[in-house]
Amino acid sequence: MTSHSPKGPPVIINFDGRGSYTEISMENDTAPCPVTHFRCPGQSVFCMPVYLRCNEVKDCPGGEDELSCDHFTCPEFYRCRGSSVCLHPSHLCDGWAQCPQRDDELLCNLTCPSACQCQGLAFVCTQPFPADTVPDLRYLDGAGSGIDPPALAENFYLVYLRLSDCGLDTWPEVTFQNLLRLDLSDNRIHILNLHTFVLLENLVLLRLTGNPLTSLITDDLDPKQHRLVDIDLSHTGLAEFSSASLANFPSLRALNLSHSAVISFSKAEFFWLPRLKQLDLTGCDVEDFPDDLFHSLQELAFVYASNYKLCCQATLPEDFNENFCFAPKDEISSCDDLLRSGFYRVFLWIISILSMLGNAGCLVLRLVFQRRSITRSGYNMFVTCLSLSDFFMGVYLAVVGVADQQYRGRYLWYEKTWKSSLACRVAGFLSLLSNEVSAFMISLITLDRFIVLRFPFSSVRFKGRSAVIASGLAWLGGVLLAAVPLMPSLTHWGFYSQTGICIPLPVTRNSFLGRDYSFGVMIVLNFILFVTIACGQAVIYRSIRANSMATQDTNNTSRDLTVARRLITVAVSDFICWFPIGLLGLLAVNGMPVPGEVNVAMAIFVLPLNSALNPFLYTFNIVMEKQRKLKEDRLRRFLLSRAAMNKCDVIGCHCH
């Protein structure tokens, strides 16, 4: 290496690439080095070019330029390939290679097309460009550019190609021997012959997401030693999937069918994919599949699905770890049972038995022993209808309980049969009918009591014909509301087939067909009725309290307080049963997270509770109160007679 006569520090040293260097004196020891240089530590100030730092040669007097190279970074500089050497941009393409692998002098004559952004041999283009002028192109992102694949036939070295949203309707038979990743998403491909991709012998990833694919075909079922390991068919129109179409790719490890139109699988569907390790079926409404669907996939390790049944051990390979099958749990059912919890099962039968026996007792009492009083009093008519509607709720719960018992231990394979059965639709119909008619009847009872107590001398009363008409309208309204989802034009809702308990409650954020109708009836309408009942009960209670305070009759006061306590009990029971459902429905419709288990709690624990309580609130407590009064009257008459006898005895003694 030659140089001019040495000047000594502080100096800036530059090399010319031909074995010579020059020294430029600095004003003083504290003057900064240029951005292209770094300062050697120590007493003597030398500014050395940055590309001498960590180049495995000690260039500073003390060799400090080779220290801490494992942590050396150079932001905004060019880092040489495969080394720690960094170059200032001004040293790139300067005719002298400073990088160990001389990569700073590569691509110096490369011109970036006007429609592209370029970084070396990686192009991101928005329009077609003469790709044959860049035969060494390695990476091309042509999303939305409209580039035609044959225009890239000369780009032998391409390893990444993205032609998404380019209006392609097919893939031509072109050869890219070095291509590793191909993205054809969001094009217009309807039918695709996967055999054409066999020509891409080094391809490992193929993305076809977002295409309106309806069919995958292949000309050859002979497995090839192809390297393809990942194929993405998500968000396509593919309704039928057969692994035979992928027979040319036996090394496939990951298959993404999420949010496609696939709804069923046939037996031995995955026979041609023996090495599949990851399968994504998220968003697919898969209902029909054989019991050994995944048994042939002995290397399967991860499954993603939207149907919990696909994660049942019966469908998975023998040694599969269930913790790596990801699917939302059914809040109500399990792989074995319609009711996943024994606690649900016991409580359902308790409420069912209480509802049926209690309301059946009320009906017998009123229809057999109090038949004449039914048509004379609107109250008695309404309570009789209330007992009948609540009895239907008990029948609904019993139907669900019987189905749970019938399918115990094997519900997985009978879920669709049960949900689509006439029994489930009838049960759901009875549940909604009971719920709405009960709400209407309690409203009529409240209105009747309001008129009687608020206007005691008015001739306006519910009795006879008017009570029958009002009850008939309430039943008609309930029948219509429950029958609307069964109309031929709305059968696609599958309203009563949404869940194993046959009634879809709009209390979670889960969307389902008919959700708006369910919300309108079970939340909006019932909330209006609840507010009406609560206000009516409050007015009645206030009137009774005012009358009790104004009178000196202790018997009347006691009777009024009894009625008031009964009204409070009714209002509280209504609040407990209807308010939680209304509140959760409003939270869910406004996007608030509501746990899915709430659906079970509302359907089994809350919604039917009123049906079990109403017989005691409206009939049995009144009967017991009448019995108590009869006993009090008999006791009072007995005491009066004894007092009269004692008085007679006293008078008789005096007379004697």
C-alpha positions in Angstrom: 0.0 0.0 0.0 1.4 3.4 -0.9 0.6 6.8 0.4 1.6 10.4 0.4 4.0 11.6 3.0 2.4 10.9 6.4 0.9 13.9 8.2 0.1 12.2 11.5 -3.0 12.6 13.6 -5.5 14.0 13.7 -6.3 12.9 10.1 -9.0 11.5 7.9 -7.9 8.5 5.9 -9.4 7.6 2.5 -8.5 4.6 0.3 -8.7 4.7 -3.5 -9.2 0.9 -4.1 -5.8 0.6 -5.9 -3.6 0.1 -2.8 -3.1 3.8 -2.0 -4.5 6.1 0.6 -4.6 9.8 1.3 -4.6 11.7 4.6 -6.6 14.8 5.2 -5.6 16.9 8.2 -8.2 17.9 10.7 -8.4 21.2 12.4 -8.1 19.8 15.9 -8.5 16.7 18.0 -12.1 17.4 18.8 -13.3 17.9 15.2 -15.9 15.2 14.2 -15.3 12.6 11.6 -17.3 12.6 8.4 -20.5 10.4 8.3 -18.6 8.0 6.0 -15.9 7.4 8.7 -15.6 6.4 12.3 -13.1 7.5 15.0 -10.5 5.1 16.3 -10.4 5.3 20.1 -7.2 6.4 21.9 -5.0 9.5 22.1 -4.2 9.6 18.4 -7.2 10.7 16.3 -7.7 8.7 13.2 -11.0 8.8 11.1 -11.2 5.5 9.2 -13.8 4.5 6.6 -16.8 2.7 8.1 -16.3 -0.3 5.9 -13.1 -1.1 7.8 -15.0 -1.6 11.1 -15.5 -5.3 11.9 -13.8 -6.5 8.7 -11.6 -8.9 10.6 -8.5 -6.7 10.0 -7.1 -4.5 12.7 -6.9 -1.1 11.1 -6.9 1.2 14.1 -3.5 1.6 16.0 -4.8 -0.4 18.9 -7.1 -2.8 16.9 -10.2 -1.3 18.5 -12.1 -1.4 15.2 -12.5 -5.2 15.7 -14.0 -5.1 19.2 -17.7 -5.8 20.1 -18.5 -6.9 16.5 -21.2 -9.3 17.6 -23.3 -6.3 18.7 -22.3 -3.9 16.0 -25.2 -2.2 14.2 -25.3 0.3 11.4 -28.7 1.9 10.8 -29.1 3.8 7.5 -26.0 2.1 6.2 -25.8 -0.9 3.8 -24.8 -4.1 5.6 -22.8 -6.4 3.4 -24.2 -9.9 2.7 -23.0 -12.5 5.1 -20.8 -10.2 7.2 -20.7 -7.4 9.8 -19.2 -4.9 7.4 -21.3 -1.8 6.7 -21.0 0.8 3.9 -22.2 4.3 3.6 -24.5 4.6 0.6 -21.9 6.8 -1.1 -19.6 3.8 -1.3 -22.1 1.6 -3.2 -21.5 1.1 -6.9 -18.3 3.3 -6.7 -16.4 0.8 -8.9 -14.5 -0.7 -6.0 -15.9 -3.6 -4.1 -15.6 -3.1 -0.3 -17.9 -6.0 0.8 -16.3 -9.4 1.3 -18.7 -11.0 -1.2 -18.5 -7.9 -3.5 -22.3 -7.5 -3.3 -22.0 -3.7 -3.1 -21.1 -3.7 -6.8 -23.9 -5.9 -7.9 -27.1 -4.5 -9.7 -25.3 -1.2 -10.4 -26.6 -1.1 -13.9 -30.2 -2.1 -12.9 -32.9 0.4 -13.8 -36.1 0.3 -11.7 -39.2 0.5 -14.0 -41.4 3.6 -13.4 -44.4 1.5 -12.3 -42.3 -0.2 -9.6 -40.5 0.3 -6.4 -37.3 -1.6 -6.3 -34.8 -2.8 -3.7 -32.1 -4.8 -5.4 -33.8 -7.6 -7.3 -37.1 -7.2 -5.3 -39.8 -5.3 -7.2 -43.2 -4.1 -6.1 -45.1 -3.0 -9.2 -48.6 -1.6 -9.7 -48.6 -1.9 -13.6 -47.1 -4.3 -16.1 -43.5 -3.7 -17.1 -40.9 -5.4 -19.4 -39.9 -8.1 -17.0 -37.6 -9.7 -19.7 -35.2 -6.8 -19.2 -34.6 -8.0 -15.6 -33.9 -11.7 -16.1 -32.3 -12.0 -12.6 -35.5 -10.8 -10.8 -36.0 -12.7 -7.5 -39.0 -11.2 -5.8 -42.1 -9.7 -7.5 -45.2 -8.3 -5.8 -47.6 -7.4 -8.6 -50.8 -7.2 -6.6 -53.4 -5.3 -8.6 -51.0 -4.8 -11.5 -52.7 -6.9 -14.1 -49.5 -8.6 -15.0 -50.0 -11.7 -17.1 -48.0 -14.8 -15.9 -46.6 -15.6 -19.5 -45.0 -12.2 -19.5 -42.7 -13.5 -16.7 -41.6 -16.7 -18.6 -38.0 -15.4 -18.9 -37.6 -14.7 -15.1 -36.0 -18.0 -14.3 -34.7 -16.9 -10.9 -38.1 -15.8 -9.4 -38.6 -17.3 -5.9 -41.6 -15.2 -4.8 -44.5 -14.1 -7.0 -47.6 -12.3 -6.0 -50.3 -11.8 -8.6 -53.3 -11.2 -6.4 -56.2 -9.2 -7.7 -54.9 -9.2 -11.3 -58.1 -10.4 -13.0 -56.7 -13.9 -13.7 -59.3 -16.6 -14.5 -56.9 -19.4 -14.9 -53.2 -20.4 -14.4 -51.3 -21.1 -17.6 -48.8 -23.9 -18.0 -45.7 -21.8 -17.3 -42.5 -23.0 -15.7 -40.8 -21.2 -12.8 -38.2 -23.8 -11.7 -37.1 -21.8 -8.7 -40.4 -20.4 -7.5 -41.1 -21.1 -3.8 -44.2 -19.0 -3.1 -47.1 -18.1 -5.4 -50.0 -15.9 -4.4 -53.0 -15.9 -6.7 -55.5 -14.6 -4.2 -58.6 -12.4 -5.0 -58.6 -13.3 -8.8 -61.5 -14.7 -10.9 -60.6 -18.3 -11.0 -63.7 -20.6 -11.0 -62.2 -23.9 -12.0 -58.6 -24.8 -11.5 -56.6 -27.8 -12.7 -54.0 -28.3 -9.9 -51.9 -30.6 -12.1 -50.6 -27.4 -13.8 -48.7 -26.5 -10.6 -46.8 -29.8 -10.8 -44.6 -27.9 -13.3 -43.5 -25.6 -10.4 -41.5 -28.3 -8.9 -40.0 -26.3 -6.1 -43.2 -24.6 -5.0 -43.9 -24.8 -1.3 -46.7 -22.4 -0.7 -49.8 -21.7 -2.9 -52.4 -19.1 -1.9 -55.8 -19.1 -3.7 -57.8 -17.3 -1.1 -60.6 -15.1 -2.2 -61.2 -16.7 -5.6 -64.8 -17.8 -6.6 -63.5 -21.4 -6.9 -66.2 -24.0 -7.3 -64.1 -26.9 -8.5 -60.6 -28.3 -8.2 -59.6 -31.0 -10.7 -56.5 -32.9 -11.6 -55.5 -34.9 -14.7 -53.3 -37.4 -12.8 -53.9 -39.2 -9.5 -50.4 -40.5 -9.4 -48.7 -39.0 -6.3 -45.6 -36.9 -7.3 -42.6 -36.1 -5.2 -43.6 -32.5 -5.1 -42.5 -30.1 -2.5 -45.8 -28.2 -1.9 -46.5 -28.1 1.8 -49.0 -25.3 2.3 -52.1 -24.5 0.2 -54.6 -21.8 1.1 -58.2 -22.3 -0.2 -59.9 -20.0 2.3 -62.7 -17.6 1.4 -63.5 -19.5 -1.8 -66.8 -20.8 -3.2 -65.6 -24.4 -2.9 -68.7 -26.4 -1.8 -67.3 -29.9 -2.3 -63.7 -30.9 -1.4 -61.9 -34.0 -2.4 -58.4 -34.7 -1.4 -58.0 -36.6 -4.7 -57.6 -33.2 -6.4 -54.5 -32.8 -4.3 -53.1 -36.3 -5.0 -50.1 -34.8 -6.8 -49.0 -33.2 -3.6 -48.5 -36.0 -1.0 -46.1 -33.8 1.0 -48.8 -31.3 1.9 -48.6 -30.3 5.5 -51.1 -27.4 5.9 -54.5 -27.0 4.3 -56.6 -23.9 4.8 -60.3 -24.3 3.9 -61.6 -21.6 6.3 -64.7 -19.6 5.4 -65.2 -21.6 2.3 -68.5 -23.1 1.2 -67.7 -26.6 2.3 -70.5 -28.1 4.3 -69.9 -31.8 4.2 -67.2 -34.5 3.9 -67.5 -38.0 2.6 -65.9 -41.1 3.9 -62.1 -41.4 3.5 -62.1 -37.7 2.3 -58.4 -37.1 3.4 -57.0 -40.4 2.1 -54.7 -38.6 -0.4 -53.1 -36.3 2.2 -51.3 -38.8 4.6 -48.8 -36.2 5.8 -51.3 -33.4 6.6 -50.4 -31.8 9.9 -52.6 -28.7 10.1 -56.2 -28.3 8.9 -58.2 -25.1 9.2 -62.0 -25.3 8.8 -62.9 -22.2 10.7 -66.1 -20.6 9.4 -67.2 -23.7 7.5 -70.7 -24.9 8.3 -69.7 -28.5 8.3 -72.6 -30.7 9.6 -72.4 -33.9 7.6 -69.2 -36.0 8.0 -68.3 -39.6 8.7 -67.3 -40.8 12.2 -63.8 -41.6 11.0 -63.2 -38.3 9.2 -59.7 -37.7 10.4 -58.6 -41.3 11.3 -56.4 -41.6 8.3 -54.4 -38.5 9.2 -52.0 -40.0 11.6 -49.6 -37.0 11.5 -52.4 -34.4 12.2 -51.4 -32.1 15.0 -53.6 -29.0 14.7 -57.3 -28.5 13.8 -59.2 -25.3 13.7 -63.0 -25.4 13.3 -66.3 -23.7 14.0 -68.2 -26.8 14.9 -67.3 -28.4 18.2 -68.2 -31.8 16.9 -65.1 -31.8 14.7 -63.0 -31.7 17.9 -64.7 -34.7 19.5 -62.3 -37.6 20.2 -64.4 -39.9 18.1 -63.6 -38.1 14.9 -59.9 -37.4 15.6 -56.9 -39.7 15.1 -56.2 -42.1 18.0 -53.1 -40.3 19.4 -54.3 -36.7 18.7 -54.0 -34.3 21.6 -57.5 -32.7 22.0 -55.9 -29.5 23.4 -54.7 -28.7 19.9 -58.1 -28.9 18.3 -59.5 -25.4 18.5 -63.3 -24.9 18.2 -65.8 -22.9 20.2 -67.5 -25.1 22.7 -71.3 -25.6 22.6 -72.6 -24.0 25.7 -75.5 -26.5 25.9 -74.3 -29.8 24.5 -71.2 -31.9 24.5 -70.0 -34.7 22.2 -71.8 -37.2 24.3 -74.9 -35.5 25.7 -77.5 -32.9 24.6 -77.2 -31.3 28.1 -73.5 -31.2 28.8 -73.9 -30.8 32.6 -75.7 -33.1 35.1 -76.6 -29.9 37.0 -78.5 -28.6 33.9 -80.2 -32.0 33.6 -81.4 -32.1 37.2 -82.6 -28.5 37.3 -84.4 -28.9 34.0 -86.4 -31.8 35.3 -87.2 -30.0 38.6 -88.6 -27.0 36.8 -90.4 -29.2 34.3 -92.1 -31.3 37.0 -93.0 -28.2 39.1 -94.4 -26.5 36.1 -96.5 -29.4 34.9 -97.7 -30.6 38.3 -98.3 -27.1 39.7 -100.2 -25.8 36.7 -102.1 -29.1 36.2 -103.2 -28.8 39.8 -104.4 -25.3 39.1 -106.3 -26.3 36.0 -108.0 -29.2 37.8 -108.9 -26.9 40.7 -110.4 -24.2 38.5 -112.0 -26.4 35.8 -113.5 -29.0 38.2 -114.1 -27.3 41.5 -114.5 -23.6 40.4 -115.9 -24.1 36.9 -118.8 -21.6 37.4 -116.6 -18.8 38.6 -114.3 -18.9 35.6 -116.7 -17.1 33.2 -118.0 -14.8 35.9 -114.6 -13.2 36.7 -112.0 -11.9 34.4 -109.4 -12.7 37.0 -110.3 -16.4 37.2 -110.4 -16.7 33.4 -107.0 -15.1 33.0 -105.4 -17.2 35.7 -106.8 -20.4 34.2 -105.3 -19.4 30.8 -102.0 -18.5 32.6 -101.9 -22.0 34.1 -102.4 -23.6 30.7 -99.7 -21.6 29.0 -97.3 -22.3 31.9 -98.1 -26.0 31.7 -96.9 -25.8 28.1 -93.5 -24.6 29.3 -93.2 -27.7 31.5 -94.1 -29.8 28.5 -91.3 -28.1 26.5 -88.7 -28.8 29.2 -89.9 -32.4 29.4 -89.5 -32.9 25.7 -85.9 -31.6 25.9 -85.2 -33.8 28.9 -86.6 -36.9 27.1 -84.4 -36.2 24.1 -81.4 -35.7 26.3 -82.0 -39.1 27.9 -82.6 -40.7 24.5 -79.3 -39.6 23.0 -77.1 -40.0 26.1 -73.6 -41.0 25.2 -74.1 -40.6 21.5 -75.5 -37.2 20.9 -72.6 -36.3 18.5 -74.1 -38.4 15.7 -77.7 -37.4 16.3 -77.5 -33.7 16.9 -78.7 -32.7 13.4 -81.4 -35.3 13.5 -82.7 -33.9 16.8 -82.4 -30.2 15.9 -84.3 -30.8 12.6 -86.9 -33.1 14.1 -90.6 -32.2 14.4 -90.3 -32.8 18.2 -87.7 -30.0 18.5 -89.7 -27.6 16.4 -92.9 -28.3 18.4 -90.9 -27.9 21.7 -89.5 -24.6 20.5 -93.0 -23.5 19.4 -94.4 -24.4 22.8 -91.6 -22.5 24.6 -92.2 -19.3 22.7 -96.0 -19.7 22.9 -95.9 -20.2 26.6 -93.5 -17.3 27.2 -95.6 -14.8 25.3 -99.1 -15.9 26.4 -97.9 -15.9 30.0 -96.7 -12.3 29.6 -100.0 -11.3 27.9 -102.1 -13.0 30.7 -100.1 -11.4 33.5 -100.6 -8.1 31.8 -104.4 -8.7 31.6 -104.5 -9.8 35.3 -102.7 -6.6 36.3 -105.1 -4.6 34.2 -108.1 -6.4 35.7 -106.9 -5.8 39.3 -106.1 -2.2 38.5 -109.7 -1.6 37.2 -111.3 -3.3 40.2 -109.2 -1.6 42.9 -108.8 1.8 41.3 -112.4 2.1 40.1 -114.4 0.0 42.5 -117.8 1.5 41.5 -117.2 1.4 37.7 -119.3 -0.9 35.6 -116.3 -1.6 33.3 -115.1 -5.1 34.2 -113.6 -8.1 32.6 -116.2 -10.8 32.9 -118.1 -13.2 30.8 -117.7 -12.4 27.1 -115.2 -9.6 27.5 -112.9 -11.9 29.5 -113.2 -14.7 26.8 -112.4 -12.2 24.0 -109.4 -10.8 25.8 -108.1 -14.3 26.6 -108.7 -15.4 23.0 -106.7 -12.4 21.6 -103.8 -13.1 24.0 -103.7 -16.7 22.8 -104.0 -15.7 19.1 -101.1 -13.2 19.6 -99.0 -15.9 21.2 -99.7 -18.4 18.5 -98.9 -15.9 15.7 -95.7 -14.9 17.3 -94.6 -18.5 17.8 -95.7 -19.5 14.3 -94.0 -16.7 12.3 -90.7 -18.5 12.1 -92.5 -21.6 10.7 -93.9 -19.7 7.8 -92.7 -21.2 4.4 -90.9 -18.0 3.5 -88.9 -18.1 6.7 -88.1 -21.7 7.0 -84.5 -20.9 5.9 -84.0 -19.4 9.4 -84.2 -22.8 11.0 -85.4 -20.8 14.0 -86.2 -23.6 16.3 -83.2 -25.7 15.1 -80.5 -23.3 16.1 -79.6 -25.0 19.4 -80.1 -28.3 21.2 -82.8 -26.7 23.4 -84.8 -25.6 20.4 -85.1 -22.0 21.2 -82.6 -19.3 20.2 -82.3 -16.5 22.8 -80.7 -13.2 21.6 -78.6 -12.8 24.8 -75.1 -13.3 23.2 -73.3 -11.6 20.4 -73.5 -14.7 18.3 -75.4 -14.0 15.0 -78.0 -16.3 13.7 -80.8 -16.2 11.2 -83.9 -14.7 12.8 -81.9 -12.9 15.5 -83.7 -9.6 14.9 -87.1 -11.3 15.2 -86.0 -13.1 18.4 -84.7 -9.8 19.8 -87.9 -7.9 18.9 -90.2 -10.5 20.5 -88.2 -11.7 23.5 -86.5 -8.5 24.4 -88.4 -5.5 23.1 -92.0 -6.8 23.4 -91.4 -8.6 26.7 -89.6 -5.5 28.1 -92.6 -3.3 27.2 -95.0 -5.8 28.9 -92.7 -6.0 31.9 -92.7 -2.2 32.3 -96.5 -2.1 31.9 -97.0 -4.9 34.5 -94.5 -3.3 37.0 -96.2 0.2 36.6 -99.7 -1.4 37.1 -98.6 -3.3 40.1 -97.0 -0.2 41.6 -100.2 1.8 41.1 -102.3 -1.0 42.6 -100.0 -1.3 45.6 -100.2 2.4 46.2 -104.0 2.5 46.1 -104.2 -0.4 48.6 -101.8 1.3 50.9 -103.7 4.6 50.7 -107.0 2.8 51.4 -105.5 0.9 54.3 -104.3 4.0 56.0 -107.6 5.7 55.6 -109.8 3.0 57.2 -110.0 1.8 60.8 -111.2 -1.7 59.9 -108.4 -4.0 60.9 -109.8 -6.9 58.9 -109.8 -4.8 55.7 -106.3 -3.5 56.6 -105.0 -7.0 57.0 -106.6 -8.2 53.8 -105.2 -5.2 51.9 -101.8 -5.8 53.2 -102.0 -9.4 52.2 -103.0 -8.4 48.6 -100.1 -5.9 48.6 -97.6 -8.5 49.7 -98.9 -10.7 46.9 -98.5 -8.0 44.3 -94.9 -7.3 45.5 -94.1 -11.0 45.2 -95.6 -11.1 41.6 -93.6 -8.0 40.6 -90.3 -9.4 42.1 -90.8 -12.7 40.3 -91.4 -11.0 37.0 -88.3 -8.9 37.5 -86.1 -11.9 38.3 -87.3 -13.7 35.2 -87.5 -11.0 32.6 -85.1 -8.3 33.5 -81.9 -10.4 33.1 -82.9 -11.6 29.7 -83.8 -8.0 28.6 -80.6 -6.6 30.0 -78.3 -9.2 28.5 -80.1 -8.8 25.1 -79.5 -5.1 25.1 -75.8 -5.5 26.1 -75.3 -8.1 23.4 -76.9 -6.0 20.6 -74.6 -3.1 21.6 -71.6 -5.3 21.2 -70.8 -6.0 24.9 -69.2 -9.3 25.5 -71.6 -11.8 27.0 -70.4 -15.3 27.9 -72.0 -18.1 25.8 -73.0 -20.0 29.0 -75.5 -17.3 29.7 -77.6 -18.8 26.9 -78.0 -22.0 28.9 -78.7 -20.1 32.2 -81.4 -18.1 30.6 -83.1 -21.0 28.8 -83.0 -23.5 31.7 -82.8 -21.5 34.9 -84.5 -18.1 34.2 -87.0 -18.2 31.4 -89.1 -21.2 32.7 -88.9 -20.0 36.4 -92.1 -18.0 36.2 -94.0 -21.0 34.9 -93.1 -22.9 38.1 -93.8 -20.0 40.4 -97.1 -18.7 38.9 -99.3 -21.5 40.3 -98.2 -20.6 43.8 -98.5 -16.8 43.1 -101.9 -16.8 41.6 -103.7 -19.9 42.8 -102.3 -22.0 45.6 -101.5 -19.1 47.9 -105.0 -17.8 47.4 -106.5 -21.2 48.2 -104.3 -21.5 51.3 -105.4 -18.0 52.3 -109.0 -19.0 51.9 -108.4 -22.2 54.0 -106.8 -20.1 56.6 -109.7 -17.7 56.7 -112.2 -20.6 57.0 -110.2 -21.9 59.9 -110.2 -18.5 61.5 -114.0 -18.1 60.9 -114.7 -21.6 62.4 -112.4 -20.7 65.4 -114.2 -17.4 65.9 -117.6 -19.0 65.8 -116.5 -21.7 68.2 -115.1 -19.1 70.6 -118.3 -17.0 70.3 -120.5 -20.1 71.0 -118.4 -21.0 74.0 -118.7 -17.5 75.3 -122.4 -17.6 74.9 -122.6 -20.9 76.7 -120.5 -19.6 79.5 -122.7 -16.5 79.8 -125.9 -18.7 79.8 -124.4 -20.8 82.6 -123.6 -17.7 84.7 -127.1 -16.3 84.2 -128.6 -19.7 85.1 -126.6 -19.9 88.3 -127.9 -16.5 89.4 -131.5 -17.5 88.5 -131.2 -20.6 90.6 
